[in-house]
Every structure is written in structure tokens, then in C-alpha cells.
Amino acid sequence: MTTHSGAVVIFSRAGGFADRIRAYRVLVDGSEAGHVSAGDTLCVPVSPGLHRIEARIDWCRSRTIEIDLAPGETRHIDIRNTYGAALALWAVTIGHRSYLTLTPR
């Protein structure tokens, strides 16, 4: 019998108008873990413990969040554009440090 002692983070991105043709980069503990496109999910195996999570697109990004995972735990995180297409100019200039939002479920 094999036991799984790792943890998994599943990143989900709904479809939407803003950034729909671009993928968001997902960073776990400062290293790129993959990309997630509109309407897709990304599963990232991680070790149990505390992790820093961030998403980026070009020079824009999310605020960093921390999650603490137990062995065998699966955590879901939704990624979305914070401002939408209507506020795009403001978002990529003044709002670039909170352009994306990470929401743990």
C-alpha cells in the first residue's frame, strides 16, 4: 500500500473578458509552478507546510498570500482579474500590484 504524504494546490480561473487570451503565471514560494488560462485549472503538488502563493501577468501581479497545508491536503485557489476590462488602464498602472486576486476556498 502506498501513502501520499504530499499536498496539492489547485488553481482555478473562470472565463471572463479581461485577459481571456492570456495565461496567468502561478508562483509558489517564488518559483514558477505553471500557467493557468481562462476557464482552466492548474494542479500543483507541494510539500506539506507553509507556502507563499502569487500570480502574475506581465508586470502586474496579485498580492502574495500564505497557505499552510497538512500532509494529504488539497487546497483550491481561485484566480481572477481584480478590476475587469473597464478599469484596465488604471489597473495596469496604479493598480499593478493588486491586478489579480487570489481567493482560497
Secondary structure by P-SEA (a helix, b strand, c coil): cccccbbbbbbbbccccccccbbbbbbccccccccccccbbbbbbbcccbbbbbbbcccccccbbbbbbcccbbbbbbbbccccccaaaaaacccccccbbbbcc
